Amino acid sequence: PELKPLKNGIECSVLTHVCVSDVFGHILCYSKQTKDLFLYSSNGKMIDYSSSHDDIYNSIKFSKSGHHIVCGGKNAAVRIKELPTFKTRKKFKEATKYKS
């Protein structure tokens, strides 16, 4: 199958994370290059997208309910984001403030 741009000419080859929700089958794609999150339905229709302007995510996981994602990035903050709006529901303070 032919790869088509997701947004602004971004092709699948620049995606750094792809997750699939066990509950709804939603597909979450993330590009570190552009800091964009994309949420697709199980049939491939884009539901919404958002930008992580202030962070580059290294880890993204769906919650067990499928209604949220948990993101962690280079600034050492962890965020819980509501789907499909990507609204941040909780931000945990930077772990770098704590030393062992």
mmCIF file as gemmi writes it, N, C-alpha and C atoms, coordinates in Angstrom:
data_model
loop_
_atom_site.group_PDB
_atom_site.id
_atom_site.type_symbol
_atom_site.label_atom_id
_atom_site.label_alt_id
_atom_site.label_comp_id
_atom_site.label_asym_id
_atom_site.label_entity_id
_atom_site.label_seq_id
_atom_site.pdbx_PDB_ins_code
_atom_site.Cartn_x
_atom_site.Cartn_y
_atom_site.Cartn_z
_atom_site.occupancy
_atom_site.B_iso_or_equiv
_atom_site.pdbx_formal_charge
_atom_site.auth_seq_id
_atom_site.auth_asym_id
_atom_site.pdbx_PDB_model_num
ATOM 1 N N . PRO Axp A 1 ? 0.823 -1.209 0 1 0 ? 1 A 1
ATOM 2 C CA . PRO Axp A 1 ? 0 0 0 1 0 ? 1 A 1
ATOM 3 C C . PRO Axp A 1 ? 0.858 1.26 0 1 0 ? 1 A 1
ATOM 4 N N . GLU Axp A 2 ? 0.347 2.298 -0.606 1 0 ? 2 A 1
ATOM 5 C CA . GLU Axp A 2 ? 1.068 3.559 -0.691 1 0 ? 2 A 1
ATOM 6 C C . GLU Axp A 2 ? 0.963 4.315 0.629 1 0 ? 2 A 1
ATOM 7 N N . LEU Axp A 3 ? 2.104 4.882 1.086 1 0 ? 3 A 1
ATOM 8 C CA . LEU Axp A 3 ? 2.093 5.698 2.303 1 0 ? 3 A 1
ATOM 9 C C . LEU Axp A 3 ? 1.676 7.109 1.926 1 0 ? 3 A 1
ATOM 10 N N . LYS Axp A 4 ? 0.721 7.653 2.656 1 0 ? 4 A 1
ATOM 11 C CA . LYS Axp A 4 ? 0.226 8.992 2.368 1 0 ? 4 A 1
ATOM 12 C C . LYS Axp A 4 ? 0.615 9.924 3.507 1 0 ? 4 A 1
ATOM 13 N N . PRO Axp A 5 ? 0.809 11.217 3.218 1 0 ? 5 A 1
ATOM 14 C CA . PRO Axp A 5 ? 1.145 12.179 4.269 1 0 ? 5 A 1
ATOM 15 C C . PRO Axp A 5 ? 0.044 12.249 5.319 1 0 ? 5 A 1
ATOM 16 N N . LEU Axp A 6 ? 0.442 12.432 6.572 1 0 ? 6 A 1
ATOM 17 C CA . LEU Axp A 6 ? -0.515 12.567 7.656 1 0 ? 6 A 1
ATOM 18 C C . LEU Axp A 6 ? -0.937 14.025 7.827 1 0 ? 6 A 1
ATOM 19 N N . LYS Axp A 7 ? 0.036 14.927 7.814 1 0 ? 7 A 1
ATOM 20 C CA . LYS Axp A 7 ? -0.254 16.345 8.015 1 0 ? 7 A 1
ATOM 21 C C . LYS Axp A 7 ? 0.96 17.136 7.546 1 0 ? 7 A 1
ATOM 22 N N . ASN Axp A 8 ? 0.751 18.196 6.82 1 0 ? 8 A 1
ATOM 23 C CA . ASN Axp A 8 ? 1.829 19.064 6.372 1 0 ? 8 A 1
ATOM 24 C C . ASN Axp A 8 ? 2.967 18.303 5.696 1 0 ? 8 A 1
ATOM 25 N N . GLY Axp A 9 ? 2.644 17.26 4.935 1 0 ? 9 A 1
ATOM 26 C CA . GLY Axp A 9 ? 3.663 16.513 4.218 1 0 ? 9 A 1
ATOM 27 C C . GLY Axp A 9 ? 4.432 15.518 5.072 1 0 ? 9 A 1
ATOM 28 N N . ILE Axp A 10 ? 4.013 15.297 6.313 1 0 ? 10 A 1
ATOM 29 C CA . ILE Axp A 10 ? 4.694 14.348 7.187 1 0 ? 10 A 1
ATOM 30 C C . ILE Axp A 10 ? 4.321 12.946 6.735 1 0 ? 10 A 1
ATOM 31 N N . GLU Axp A 11 ? 5.301 12.131 6.447 1 0 ? 11 A 1
ATOM 32 C CA . GLU Axp A 11 ? 5.024 10.767 6.019 1 0 ? 11 A 1
ATOM 33 C C . GLU Axp A 11 ? 5.248 9.813 7.178 1 0 ? 11 A 1
ATOM 34 N N . CYS Axp A 12 ? 4.721 8.618 7.035 1 0 ? 12 A 1
ATOM 35 C CA . CYS Axp A 12 ? 4.806 7.613 8.086 1 0 ? 12 A 1
ATOM 36 C C . CYS Axp A 12 ? 6.237 7.318 8.515 1 0 ? 12 A 1
ATOM 37 N N . SER Axp A 13 ? 7.194 7.536 7.655 1 0 ? 13 A 1
ATOM 38 C CA . SER Axp A 13 ? 8.582 7.204 7.97 1 0 ? 13 A 1
ATOM 39 C C . SER Axp A 13 ? 9.151 8.045 9.115 1 0 ? 13 A 1
ATOM 40 N N . VAL Axp A 14 ? 8.55 9.198 9.439 1 0 ? 14 A 1
ATOM 41 C CA . VAL Axp A 14 ? 9.074 10.033 10.516 1 0 ? 14 A 1
ATOM 42 C C . VAL Axp A 14 ? 8.382 9.762 11.849 1 0 ? 14 A 1
ATOM 43 N N . LEU Axp A 15 ? 7.449 8.819 11.868 1 0 ? 15 A 1
ATOM 44 C CA . LEU Axp A 15 ? 6.77 8.493 13.119 1 0 ? 15 A 1
ATOM 45 C C . LEU Axp A 15 ? 7.717 7.734 14.029 1 0 ? 15 A 1
ATOM 46 N N . THR Axp A 16 ? 7.744 8.129 15.302 1 0 ? 16 A 1
ATOM 47 C CA . THR Axp A 16 ? 8.625 7.464 16.258 1 0 ? 16 A 1
ATOM 48 C C . THR Axp A 16 ? 7.866 6.571 17.224 1 0 ? 16 A 1
ATOM 49 N N . HIS Axp A 17 ? 6.564 6.767 17.36 1 0 ? 17 A 1
ATOM 50 C CA . HIS Axp A 17 ? 5.742 5.922 18.223 1 0 ? 17 A 1
ATOM 51 C C . HIS Axp A 17 ? 4.417 5.614 17.524 1 0 ? 17 A 1
ATOM 52 N N . VAL Axp A 18 ? 4.006 4.36 17.598 1 0 ? 18 A 1
ATOM 53 C CA . VAL Axp A 18 ? 2.685 3.95 17.129 1 0 ? 18 A 1
ATOM 54 C C . VAL Axp A 18 ? 2.129 2.996 18.172 1 0 ? 18 A 1
ATOM 55 N N . CYS Axp A 19 ? 0.95 3.322 18.727 1 0 ? 19 A 1
ATOM 56 C CA . CYS Axp A 19 ? 0.311 2.496 19.755 1 0 ? 19 A 1
ATOM 57 C C . CYS Axp A 19 ? -1.113 2.191 19.296 1 0 ? 19 A 1
ATOM 58 N N . VAL Axp A 20 ? -1.623 1.038 19.708 1 0 ? 20 A 1
ATOM 59 C CA . VAL Axp A 20 ? -2.997 0.662 19.397 1 0 ? 20 A 1
ATOM 60 C C . VAL Axp A 20 ? -3.728 0.381 20.704 1 0 ? 20 A 1
ATOM 61 N N . SER Axp A 21 ? -4.893 0.988 20.875 1 0 ? 21 A 1
ATOM 62 C CA . SER Axp A 21 ? -5.712 0.787 22.068 1 0 ? 21 A 1
ATOM 63 C C . SER Axp A 21 ? -6.345 -0.6 22.033 1 0 ? 21 A 1
ATOM 64 N N . ASP Axp A 22 ? -6.191 -1.357 23.113 1 0 ? 22 A 1
ATOM 65 C CA . ASP Axp A 22 ? -6.812 -2.676 23.218 1 0 ? 22 A 1
ATOM 66 C C . ASP Axp A 22 ? -8.334 -2.575 23.304 1 0 ? 22 A 1
ATOM 67 N N . VAL Axp A 23 ? -8.84 -1.457 23.825 1 0 ? 23 A 1
ATOM 68 C CA . VAL Axp A 23 ? -10.269 -1.299 24.064 1 0 ? 23 A 1
ATOM 69 C C . VAL Axp A 23 ? -11.018 -0.873 22.799 1 0 ? 23 A 1
ATOM 70 N N . PHE Axp A 24 ? -10.592 0.24 22.195 1 0 ? 24 A 1
ATOM 71 C CA . PHE Axp A 24 ? -11.323 0.803 21.063 1 0 ? 24 A 1
ATOM 72 C C . PHE Axp A 24 ? -10.663 0.524 19.717 1 0 ? 24 A 1
ATOM 73 N N . GLY Axp A 25 ? -9.435 0.067 19.728 1 0 ? 25 A 1
ATOM 74 C CA . GLY Axp A 25 ? -8.715 -0.14 18.485 1 0 ? 25 A 1
ATOM 75 C C . GLY Axp A 25 ? -8.182 1.146 17.888 1 0 ? 25 A 1
ATOM 76 N N . HIS Axp A 26 ? -8.251 2.257 18.629 1 0 ? 26 A 1
ATOM 77 C CA . HIS Axp A 26 ? -7.713 3.52 18.14 1 0 ? 26 A 1
ATOM 78 C C . HIS Axp A 26 ? -6.208 3.396 17.944 1 0 ? 26 A 1
ATOM 79 N N . ILE Axp A 27 ? -5.707 4.117 16.974 1 0 ? 27 A 1
ATOM 80 C CA . ILE Axp A 27 ? -4.289 4.113 16.652 1 0 ? 27 A 1
ATOM 81 C C . ILE Axp A 27 ? -3.725 5.484 16.978 1 0 ? 27 A 1
ATOM 82 N N . LEU Axp A 28 ? -2.66 5.513 17.777 1 0 ? 28 A 1
ATOM 83 C CA . LEU Axp A 28 ? -2.014 6.76 18.165 1 0 ? 28 A 1
ATOM 84 C C . LEU Axp A 28 ? -0.637 6.794 17.519 1 0 ? 28 A 1
ATOM 85 N N . CYS Axp A 29 ? -0.347 7.864 16.788 1 0 ? 29 A 1
ATOM 86 C CA . CYS Axp A 29 ? 0.939 8.034 16.12 1 0 ? 29 A 1
ATOM 87 C C . CYS Axp A 29 ? 1.595 9.311 16.637 1 0 ? 29 A 1
ATOM 88 N N . TYR Axp A 30 ? 2.925 9.263 16.784 1 0 ? 30 A 1
ATOM 89 C CA . TYR Axp A 30 ? 3.658 10.433 17.278 1 0 ? 30 A 1
ATOM 90 C C . TYR Axp A 30 ? 4.937 10.608 16.481 1 0 ? 30 A 1
ATOM 91 N N . SER Axp A 31 ? 5.257 11.853 16.182 1 0 ? 31 A 1
ATOM 92 C CA . SER Axp A 31 ? 6.495 12.201 15.498 1 0 ? 31 A 1
ATOM 93 C C . SER Axp A 31 ? 7.33 13.104 16.4 1 0 ? 31 A 1
ATOM 94 N N . LYS Axp A 32 ? 8.532 12.649 16.785 1 0 ? 32 A 1
ATOM 95 C CA . LYS Axp A 32 ? 9.426 13.496 17.58 1 0 ? 32 A 1
ATOM 96 C C . LYS Axp A 32 ? 9.89 14.705 16.781 1 0 ? 32 A 1
ATOM 97 N N . GLN Axp A 33 ? 10.014 14.53 15.481 1 0 ? 33 A 1
ATOM 98 C CA . GLN Axp A 33 ? 10.494 15.594 14.609 1 0 ? 33 A 1
ATOM 99 C C . GLN Axp A 33 ? 9.577 16.816 14.665 1 0 ? 33 A 1
ATOM 100 N N . THR Axp A 34 ? 8.279 16.591 14.59 1 0 ? 34 A 1
ATOM 101 C CA . THR Axp A 34 ? 7.32 17.699 14.572 1 0 ? 34 A 1
ATOM 102 C C . THR Axp A 34 ? 6.598 17.886 15.904 1 0 ? 34 A 1
ATOM 103 N N . LYS Axp A 35 ? 6.781 16.925 16.828 1 0 ? 35 A 1
ATOM 104 C CA . LYS Axp A 35 ? 6.112 16.932 18.138 1 0 ? 35 A 1
ATOM 105 C C . LYS Axp A 35 ? 4.594 16.839 18.007 1 0 ? 35 A 1
ATOM 106 N N . ASP Axp A 36 ? 4.113 16.141 16.993 1 0 ? 36 A 1
ATOM 107 C CA . ASP Axp A 36 ? 2.681 16.009 16.756 1 0 ? 36 A 1
ATOM 108 C C . ASP Axp A 36 ? 2.165 14.634 17.156 1 0 ? 36 A 1
ATOM 109 N N . LEU Axp A 37 ? 0.987 14.621 17.796 1 0 ? 37 A 1
ATOM 110 C CA . LEU Axp A 37 ? 0.249 13.399 18.136 1 0 ? 37 A 1
ATOM 111 C C . LEU Axp A 37 ? -0.95 13.306 17.201 1 0 ? 37 A 1
ATOM 112 N N . PHE Axp A 38 ? -1.199 12.115 16.657 1 0 ? 38 A 1
ATOM 113 C CA . PHE Axp A 38 ? -2.34 11.882 15.779 1 0 ? 38 A 1
ATOM 114 C C . PHE Axp A 38 ? -3.145 10.727 16.336 1 0 ? 38 A 1
ATOM 115 N N . LEU Axp A 39 ? -4.459 10.87 16.402 1 0 ? 39 A 1
ATOM 116 C CA . LEU Axp A 39 ? -5.334 9.795 16.852 1 0 ? 39 A 1
ATOM 117 C C . LEU Axp A 39 ? -6.236 9.391 15.694 1 0 ? 39 A 1
ATOM 118 N N . TYR Axp A 40 ? -6.198 8.093 15.351 1 0 ? 40 A 1
ATOM 119 C CA . TYR Axp A 40 ? -6.995 7.548 14.258 1 0 ? 40 A 1
ATOM 120 C C . TYR Axp A 40 ? -7.965 6.508 14.796 1 0 ? 40 A 1
ATOM 121 N N . SER Axp A 41 ? -9.102 6.376 14.139 1 0 ? 41 A 1
ATOM 122 C CA . SER Axp A 41 ? -10.035 5.301 14.469 1 0 ? 41 A 1
ATOM 123 C C . SER Axp A 41 ? -9.479 3.996 13.907 1 0 ? 41 A 1
ATOM 124 N N . SER Axp A 42 ? -10.1 2.895 14.268 1 0 ? 42 A 1
ATOM 125 C CA . SER Axp A 42 ? -9.63 1.593 13.793 1 0 ? 42 A 1
ATOM 126 C C . SER Axp A 42 ? -9.788 1.434 12.281 1 0 ? 42 A 1
ATOM 127 N N . ASN Axp A 43 ? -10.625 2.274 11.657 1 0 ? 43 A 1
ATOM 128 C CA . ASN Axp A 43 ? -10.771 2.205 10.199 1 0 ? 43 A 1
ATOM 129 C C . ASN Axp A 43 ? -9.873 3.21 9.476 1 0 ? 43 A 1
ATOM 130 N N . GLY Axp A 44 ? -8.999 3.895 10.22 1 0 ? 44 A 1
ATOM 131 C CA . GLY Axp A 44 ? -8.019 4.792 9.611 1 0 ? 44 A 1
ATOM 132 C C . GLY Axp A 44 ? -8.431 6.238 9.484 1 0 ? 44 A 1
ATOM 133 N N . LYS Axp A 45 ? -9.609 6.611 9.98 1 0 ? 45 A 1
ATOM 134 C CA . LYS Axp A 45 ? -10.05 8.012 9.913 1 0 ? 45 A 1
ATOM 135 C C . LYS Axp A 45 ? -9.408 8.8 11.054 1 0 ? 45 A 1
ATOM 136 N N . MET Axp A 46 ? -8.804 9.984 10.708 1 0 ? 46 A 1
ATOM 137 C CA . MET Axp A 46 ? -8.204 10.8 11.756 1 0 ? 46 A 1
ATOM 138 C C . MET Axp A 46 ? -9.3 11.379 12.645 1 0 ? 46 A 1
ATOM 139 N N . ILE Axp A 47 ? -9.166 11.163 13.947 1 0 ? 47 A 1
ATOM 140 C CA . ILE Axp A 47 ? -10.13 11.675 14.92 1 0 ? 47 A 1
ATOM 141 C C . ILE Axp A 47 ? -9.706 13.063 15.374 1 0 ? 47 A 1
ATOM 142 N N . ASP Axp A 48 ? -8.426 13.214 15.71 1 0 ? 48 A 1
ATOM 143 C CA . ASP Axp A 48 ? -7.908 14.508 16.167 1 0 ? 48 A 1
ATOM 144 C C . ASP Axp A 48 ? -6.396 14.462 16.165 1 0 ? 48 A 1
ATOM 145 N N . TYR Axp A 49 ? -5.778 15.639 16.284 1 0 ? 49 A 1
ATOM 146 C CA . TYR Axp A 49 ? -4.333 15.709 16.452 1 0 ? 49 A 1
ATOM 147 C C . TYR Axp A 49 ? -3.994 16.864 17.364 1 0 ? 49 A 1
ATOM 148 N N . SER Axp A 50 ? -2.773 16.806 17.914 1 0 ? 50 A 1
ATOM 149 C CA . SER Axp A 50 ? -2.317 17.821 18.846 1 0 ? 50 A 1
ATOM 150 C C . SER Axp A 50 ? -0.807 17.903 18.768 1 0 ? 50 A 1
ATOM 151 N N . SER Axp A 51 ? -0.26 18.995 19.244 1 0 ? 51 A 1
ATOM 152 C CA . SER Axp A 51 ? 1.184 19.159 19.272 1 0 ? 51 A 1
ATOM 153 C C . SER Axp A 51 ? 1.669 19.171 20.715 1 0 ? 51 A 1
ATOM 154 N N . SER Axp A 52 ? 2.822 18.567 20.943 1 0 ? 52 A 1
ATOM 155 C CA . SER Axp A 52 ? 3.449 18.588 22.271 1 0 ? 52 A 1
ATOM 156 C C . SER Axp A 52 ? 4.538 19.656 22.26 1 0 ? 52 A 1
ATOM 157 N N . HIS Axp A 53 ? 4.146 20.909 22.092 1 0 ? 53 A 1
ATOM 158 C CA . HIS Axp A 53 ? 5.068 22.029 21.894 1 0 ? 53 A 1
ATOM 159 C C . HIS Axp A 53 ? 6.196 22.077 22.907 1 0 ? 53 A 1
ATOM 160 N N . ASP Axp A 54 ? 5.885 21.794 24.156 1 0 ? 54 A 1
ATOM 161 C CA . ASP Axp A 54 ? 6.862 22.011 25.225 1 0 ? 54 A 1
ATOM 162 C C . ASP Axp A 54 ? 7.658 20.77 25.6 1 0 ? 54 A 1
ATOM 163 N N . ASP Axp A 55 ? 7.518 19.67 24.873 1 0 ? 55 A 1
ATOM 164 C CA . ASP Axp A 55 ? 8.238 18.458 25.231 1 0 ? 55 A 1
ATOM 165 C C . ASP Axp A 55 ? 8.377 17.544 24.024 1 0 ? 55 A 1
ATOM 166 N N . ILE Axp A 56 ? 9.372 16.679 24.078 1 0 ? 56 A 1
ATOM 167 C CA . ILE Axp A 56 ? 9.538 15.615 23.096 1 0 ? 56 A 1
ATOM 168 C C . ILE Axp A 56 ? 9.284 14.32 23.844 1 0 ? 56 A 1
ATOM 169 N N . TYR Axp A 57 ? 8.232 13.603 23.479 1 0 ? 57 A 1
ATOM 170 C CA . TYR Axp A 57 ? 7.842 12.391 24.199 1 0 ? 57 A 1
ATOM 171 C C . TYR Axp A 57 ? 8.737 11.208 23.832 1 0 ? 57 A 1
ATOM 172 N N . ASN Axp A 58 ? 9.181 10.489 24.858 1 0 ? 58 A 1
ATOM 173 C CA . ASN Axp A 58 ? 9.963 9.271 24.673 1 0 ? 58 A 1
ATOM 174 C C . ASN Axp A 58 ? 9.114 8.03 24.879 1 0 ? 58 A 1
ATOM 175 N N . SER Axp A 59 ? 8.014 8.191 25.603 1 0 ? 59 A 1
ATOM 176 C CA . SER Axp A 59 ? 7.15 7.055 25.894 1 0 ? 59 A 1
ATOM 177 C C . SER Axp A 59 ? 5.691 7.501 25.874 1 0 ? 59 A 1
ATOM 178 N N . ILE Axp A 60 ? 4.848 6.689 25.229 1 0 ? 60 A 1
ATOM 179 C CA . ILE Axp A 60 ? 3.414 6.967 25.155 1 0 ? 60 A 1
ATOM 180 C C . ILE Axp A 60 ? 2.676 5.635 25.28 1 0 ? 60 A 1
ATOM 181 N N . LYS Axp A 61 ? 1.718 5.578 26.197 1 0 ? 61 A 1
ATOM 182 C CA . LYS Axp A 61 ? 0.933 4.355 26.402 1 0 ? 61 A 1
ATOM 183 C C . LYS Axp A 61 ? -0.532 4.712 26.588 1 0 ? 61 A 1
ATOM 184 N N . PHE Axp A 62 ? -1.419 3.836 26.113 1 0 ? 62 A 1
ATOM 185 C CA . PHE Axp A 62 ? -2.846 3.977 26.376 1 0 ? 62 A 1
ATOM 186 C C . PHE Axp A 62 ? -3.144 3.503 27.795 1 0 ? 62 A 1
ATOM 187 N N . SER Axp A 63 ? -4.128 4.131 28.445 1 0 ? 63 A 1
ATOM 188 C CA . SER Axp A 63 ? -4.613 3.632 29.733 1 0 ? 63 A 1
ATOM 189 C C . SER Axp A 63 ? -5.407 2.353 29.487 1 0 ? 63 A 1
ATOM 190 N N . LYS Axp A 64 ? -5.659 1.593 30.552 1 0 ? 64 A 1
ATOM 191 C CA . LYS Axp A 64 ? -6.43 0.351 30.4 1 0 ? 64 A 1
ATOM 192 C C . LYS Axp A 64 ? -7.835 0.616 29.868 1 0 ? 64 A 1
ATOM 193 N N . SER Axp A 65 ? -8.415 1.769 30.243 1 0 ? 65 A 1
ATOM 194 C CA . SER Axp A 65 ? -9.772 2.099 29.786 1 0 ? 65 A 1
ATOM 195 C C . SER Axp A 65 ? -9.798 2.553 28.328 1 0 ? 65 A 1
ATOM 196 N N . GLY Axp A 66 ? -8.64 3.004 27.813 1 0 ? 66 A 1
ATOM 197 C CA . GLY Axp A 66 ? -8.578 3.526 26.45 1 0 ? 66 A 1
ATOM 198 C C . GLY Axp A 66 ? -9.02 4.967 26.324 1 0 ? 66 A 1
ATOM 199 N N . HIS Axp A 67 ? -9.383 5.598 27.443 1 0 ? 67 A 1
ATOM 200 C CA . HIS Axp A 67 ? -9.862 6.984 27.42 1 0 ? 67 A 1
ATOM 201 C C . HIS Axp A 67 ? -8.751 8.006 27.637 1 0 ? 67 A 1
ATOM 202 N N . HIS Axp A 68 ? -7.546 7.55 27.978 1 0 ? 68 A 1
ATOM 203 C CA . HIS Axp A 68 ? -6.426 8.446 28.251 1 0 ? 68 A 1
ATOM 204 C C . HIS Axp A 68 ? -5.145 7.855 27.68 1 0 ? 68 A 1
ATOM 205 N N . ILE Axp A 69 ? -4.15 8.748 27.504 1 0 ? 69 A 1
ATOM 206 C CA . ILE Axp A 69 ? -2.799 8.281 27.226 1 0 ? 69 A 1
ATOM 207 C C . ILE Axp A 69 ? -1.891 8.857 28.305 1 0 ? 69 A 1
ATOM 208 N N . VAL Axp A 70 ? -0.804 8.161 28.56 1 0 ? 70 A 1
ATOM 209 C CA . VAL Axp A 70 ? 0.217 8.628 29.494 1 0 ? 70 A 1
ATOM 210 C C . VAL Axp A 70 ? 1.465 8.882 28.664 1 0 ? 70 A 1
ATOM 211 N N . CYS Axp A 71 ? 2.027 10.094 28.792 1 0 ? 71 A 1
ATOM 212 C CA . CYS Axp A 71 ? 3.182 10.495 28 1 0 ? 71 A 1
ATOM 213 C C . CYS Axp A 71 ? 4.314 10.918 28.923 1 0 ? 71 A 1
ATOM 214 N N . GLY Axp A 72 ? 5.524 10.529 28.585 1 0 ? 72 A 1
ATOM 215 C CA . GLY Axp A 72 ? 6.711 10.971 29.313 1 0 ? 72 A 1
ATOM 216 C C . GLY Axp A 72 ? 7.744 11.434 28.323 1 0 ? 72 A 1
ATOM 217 N N . GLY Axp A 73 ? 8.428 12.53 28.667 1 0 ? 73 A 1
ATOM 218 C CA . GLY Axp A 73 ? 9.346 13.097 27.693 1 0 ? 73 A 1
ATOM 219 C C . GLY Axp A 73 ? 10.668 13.547 28.234 1 0 ? 73 A 1
ATOM 220 N N . LYS Axp A 74 ? 11.375 14.283 27.389 1 0 ? 74 A 1
ATOM 221 C CA . LYS Axp A 74 ? 12.724 14.736 27.698 1 0 ? 74 A 1
ATOM 222 C C . LYS Axp A 74 ? 12.778 15.693 28.877 1 0 ? 74 A 1
ATOM 223 N N . ASN Axp A 75 ? 11.693 16.408 29.16 1 0 ? 75 A 1
ATOM 224 C CA . ASN Axp A 75 ? 11.729 17.33 30.296 1 0 ? 75 A 1
ATOM 225 C C . ASN Axp A 75 ? 11.396 16.615 31.605 1 0 ? 75 A 1
ATOM 226 N N . ALA Axp A 76 ? 11.304 15.289 31.563 1 0 ? 76 A 1
ATOM 227 C CA . ALA Axp A 76 ? 11.104 14.422 32.735 1 0 ? 76 A 1
ATOM 228 C C . ALA Axp A 76 ? 9.735 14.587 33.388 1 0 ? 76 A 1
ATOM 229 N N . ALA Axp A 77 ? 8.794 15.22 32.706 1 0 ? 77 A 1
ATOM 230 C CA . ALA Axp A 77 ? 7.433 15.333 33.225 1 0 ? 77 A 1
ATOM 231 C C . ALA Axp A 77 ? 6.587 14.199 32.649 1 0 ? 77 A 1
ATOM 232 N N . VAL Axp A 78 ? 5.619 13.757 33.43 1 0 ? 78 A 1
ATOM 233 C CA . VAL Axp A 78 ? 4.676 12.741 32.972 1 0 ? 78 A 1
ATOM 234 C C . VAL Axp A 78 ? 3.306 13.395 32.91 1 0 ? 78 A 1
ATOM 235 N N . ARG Axp A 79 ? 2.596 13.176 31.797 1 0 ? 79 A 1
ATOM 236 C CA . ARG Axp A 79 ? 1.281 13.775 31.613 1 0 ? 79 A 1
ATOM 237 C C . ARG Axp A 79 ? 0.248 12.689 31.344 1 0 ? 79 A 1
ATOM 238 N N . ILE Axp A 80 ? -0.952 12.916 31.87 1 0 ? 80 A 1
ATOM 239 C CA . ILE Axp A 80 ? -2.101 12.09 31.52 1 0 ? 80 A 1
ATOM 240 C C . ILE Axp A 80 ? -2.993 12.965 30.654 1 0 ? 80 A 1
ATOM 241 N N . LYS Axp A 81 ? -3.239 12.518 29.418 1 0 ? 81 A 1
ATOM 242 C CA . LYS Axp A 81 ? -4.044 13.286 28.469 1 0 ? 81 A 1
ATOM 243 C C . LYS Axp A 81 ? -5.333 12.54 28.154 1 0 ? 81 A 1
ATOM 244 N N . GLU Axp A 82 ? -6.423 13.295 28.121 1 0 ? 82 A 1
ATOM 245 C CA . GLU Axp A 82 ? -7.738 12.736 27.807 1 0 ? 82 A 1
ATOM 246 C C . GLU Axp A 82 ? -7.888 12.595 26.298 1 0 ? 82 A 1
ATOM 247 N N . LEU Axp A 83 ? -8.508 11.511 25.888 1 0 ? 83 A 1
ATOM 248 C CA . LEU Axp A 83 ? -8.784 11.309 24.461 1 0 ? 83 A 1
ATOM 249 C C . LEU Axp A 83 ? -10.267 11.514 24.191 1 0 ? 83 A 1
ATOM 250 N N . PRO Axp A 84 ? -10.675 12.028 23.081 1 0 ? 84 A 1
ATOM 251 C CA . PRO Axp A 84 ? -9.875 12.323 21.91 1 0 ? 84 A 1
ATOM 252 C C . PRO Axp A 84 ? -9.344 13.748 21.859 1 0 ? 84 A 1
ATOM 253 N N . THR Axp A 85 ? -9.513 14.544 22.894 1 0 ? 85 A 1
ATOM 254 C CA . THR Axp A 85 ? -9.165 15.965 22.848 1 0 ? 85 A 1
ATOM 255 C C . THR Axp A 85 ? -7.695 16.262 23.109 1 0 ? 85 A 1
ATOM 256 N N . PHE Axp A 86 ? -6.959 15.311 23.693 1 0 ? 86 A 1
ATOM 257 C CA . PHE Axp A 86 ? -5.566 15.476 24.095 1 0 ? 86 A 1
ATOM 258 C C . PHE Axp A 86 ? -5.399 16.514 25.206 1 0 ? 86 A 1
ATOM 259 N N . LYS Axp A 87 ? -6.479 16.857 25.884 1 0 ? 87 A 1
ATOM 260 C CA . LYS Axp A 87 ? -6.401 17.805 26.988 1 0 ? 87 A 1
ATOM 261 C C . LYS Axp A 87 ? -5.629 17.169 28.151 1 0 ? 87 A 1
ATOM 262 N N . THR Axp A 88 ? -4.65 17.905 28.694 1 0 ? 88 A 1
ATOM 263 C CA . THR Axp A 88 ? -3.867 17.4 29.811 1 0 ? 88 A 1
ATOM 264 C C . THR Axp A 88 ? -4.727 17.408 31.067 1 0 ? 88 A 1
ATOM 265 N N . ARG Axp A 89 ? -4.926 16.232 31.661 1 0 ? 89 A 1
ATOM 266 C CA . ARG Axp A 89 ? -5.714 16.089 32.89 1 0 ? 89 A 1
ATOM 267 C C . ARG Axp A 89 ? -4.842 16.152 34.128 1 0 ? 89 A 1
ATOM 268 N N . LYS Axp A 90 ? -3.6 15.711 34.016 1 0 ? 90 A 1
ATOM 269 C CA . LYS Axp A 90 ? -2.697 15.715 35.158 1 0 ? 90 A 1
ATOM 270 C C . LYS Axp A 90 ? -1.276 15.8 34.642 1 0 ? 90 A 1
ATOM 271 N N . LYS Axp A 91 ? -0.465 16.65 35.268 1 0 ? 91 A 1
ATOM 272 C CA . LYS Axp A 91 ? 0.952 16.74 34.945 1 0 ? 91 A 1
ATOM 273 C C . LYS Axp A 91 ? 1.722 16.507 36.233 1 0 ? 91 A 1
ATOM 274 N N . PHE Axp A 92 ? 2.57 15.519 36.213 1 0 ? 92 A 1
ATOM 275 C CA . PHE Axp A 92 ? 3.402 15.23 37.37 1 0 ? 92 A 1
ATOM 276 C C . PHE Axp A 92 ? 4.689 16.018 37.231 1 0 ? 92 A 1
ATOM 277 N N . LYS Axp A 93 ? 5.146 16.623 38.303 1 0 ? 93 A 1
ATOM 278 C CA . LYS Axp A 93 ? 6.322 17.492 38.271 1 0 ? 93 A 1
ATOM 279 C C . LYS Axp A 93 ? 7.558 16.743 37.811 1 0 ? 93 A 1
ATOM 280 N N . GLU Axp A 94 ? 8.501 17.486 37.334 1 0 ? 94 A 1
ATOM 281 C CA . GLU Axp A 94 ? 9.728 16.935 36.787 1 0 ? 94 A 1
ATOM 282 C C . GLU Axp A 94 ? 10.473 16.084 37.807 1 0 ? 94 A 1
ATOM 283 N N . ALA Axp A 95 ? 10.838 14.902 37.379 1 0 ? 95 A 1
ATOM 284 C CA . ALA Axp A 95 ? 11.584 13.97 38.243 1 0 ? 95 A 1
ATOM 285 C C . ALA Axp A 95 ? 13.001 14.441 38.475 1 0 ? 95 A 1
ATOM 286 N N . THR Axp A 96 ? 13.503 15.344 37.633 1 0 ? 96 A 1
ATOM 287 C CA . THR Axp A 96 ? 14.885 15.789 37.77 1 0 ? 96 A 1
ATOM 288 C C . THR Axp A 96 ? 15.097 16.624 39.034 1 0 ? 96 A 1
ATOM 289 N N . LYS Axp A 97 ? 14.028 17.085 39.674 1 0 ? 97 A 1
ATOM 290 C CA . LYS Axp A 97 ? 14.162 17.857 40.901 1 0 ? 97 A 1
ATOM 291 C C . LYS Axp A 97 ? 14.535 16.979 42.08 1 0 ? 97 A 1
ATOM 292 N N . TYR Axp A 98 ? 14.369 15.664 41.908 1 0 ? 98 A 1
ATOM 293 C CA . TYR Axp A 98 ? 14.608 14.727 42.998 1 0 ? 98 A 1
ATOM 294 C C . TYR Axp A 98 ? 15.886 13.958 42.75 1 0 ? 98 A 1
ATOM 295 N N . LYS Axp A 99 ? 16.773 13.976 43.723 1 0 ? 99 A 1
ATOM 296 C CA . LYS Axp A 99 ? 18.037 13.251 43.591 1 0 ? 99 A 1
ATOM 297 C C . LYS Axp A 99 ? 18.091 12.168 44.642 1 0 ? 99 A 1
ATOM 298 N N . SER Axp A 100 ? 18.704 11.05 44.264 1 0 ? 100 A 1
ATOM 299 C CA . SER Axp A 100 ? 18.805 9.945 45.233 1 0 ? 100 A 1
ATOM 300 C C . SER Axp A 100 ? 20.017 10.092 46.121 1 0 ? 100 A 1
